[in-house]
Amino acid sequence: MKQSKKLVRSKLASRKNRAKNLWTKYKISIEDYETILKKQDKKCAICGAAKKRKNLKSFFLCVDHDHRSGKVRGILCNKCNTALAFFNDSVDNLQTAASYLMFSELKIKHLLESHLTSIQT
């Protein structure tokens, strides 16, 4: 019984800390965070990943925000949030990366086809 009271207190303290952190960093309440997350079907807004287990430490959903304006854009998994940071939140950089992926796939396909044709002749 004592242990369950400790667990409840720990969860309440953790929620209180989370609420304080959300307000300090992003000026949103924990209710705002939960509303955004609910609208996103409790999944990352980019890749759709969802936290499956409470104890999964390597996966968490975090607040994504515009670094210039400070406005919250949505909730993302750590991988997608980090990816945006690596691309400096730049639409141009992301579009260039997407083009690179699309055209490199076509290039490889073309190279393989031309290689197979040259072997057959």
MIPALO-137815 format. One record per residue (C-alpha): residue in three letters; x negated, y negated, z. Coordinates in steps of 0.25 Angstrom, whole numbers, plus 5000, padded with zeros to 4 digits. Layout:
<nodes>
ALAXYZ
...
</nodes>
This chain:
<nodes>
MET500050005000
LYS498949905003
GLN498249934990
SER499549904982
LYS499649764990
LYS498249734986
LEU498449774971
VAL499749684971
ARG498949564977
SER497749594968
LYS498749584956
LEU499349464961
ALA498049394963
SER497549444949
ARG498849384943
LYS498649254951
ASN497149244946
ARG497649274931
ALA498649164932
LYS497649064938
ASN496649104926
LEU497749084916
TRP498148954921
THR496648904922
LYS496248944909
TYR497448934900
LYS498448854907
ILE499448964906
SER500249044918
ILE500149194919
GLU501649194915
ASP501249114902
TYR500149224899
GLU501149334902
THR502149264892
ILE501149254881
LEU500749404883
LYS502149444883
LYS502449374870
GLN501249444864
ASP501849574869
LYS500649584879
LYS499649604868
CYS498449524862
ALA499049424852
ILE497949464842
CYS497749614842
GLY498949664850
ALA498149734860
ALA498849754874
LYS498349784887
LYS498749924890
ARG498249944904
LYS498049854916
ASN496649904919
LEU496049894905
LYS494949784908
SER494449774894
PHE495749734888
PHE496449604893
LEU497349504887
CYS496849354888
VAL497349224885
ASP496849164872
HIS496849014870
ASP496348904861
HIS495048854867
ARG495248714861
SER496648694866
GLY496748794877
LYS498048844872
VAL498448984874
ARG498549064861
GLY498949204867
ILE498449324874
LEU497349404868
CYS496549534871
ASN495149504875
LYS494649554861
CYS495549464853
ASN495249344862
THR493749364861
ALA493849384846
LEU494549244845
ALA493449184854
PHE492349244845
PHE492949184833
ASN493049044840
ASP494549044839
SER494349014825
VAL495449044815
ASP494349024804
ASN493449124810
LEU494549224812
GLN495049214798
THR493549234793
ALA493449354801
ALA494749414796
SER494249384782
TYR492949454784
LEU493649574790
MET494649584778
PHE493549554767
SER492549644773
GLU493449764773
LEU493749734758
LYS492249714755
ILE491949854762
LYS493149914754
HIS492649854741
LEU491149904744
LEU491550044747
GLU492450054734
SER491249994726
HIS490350094732
LEU491250214730
THR491450164715
SER489950164713
ILE489650294719
GLN490750354710
THR490150304697
</nodes>
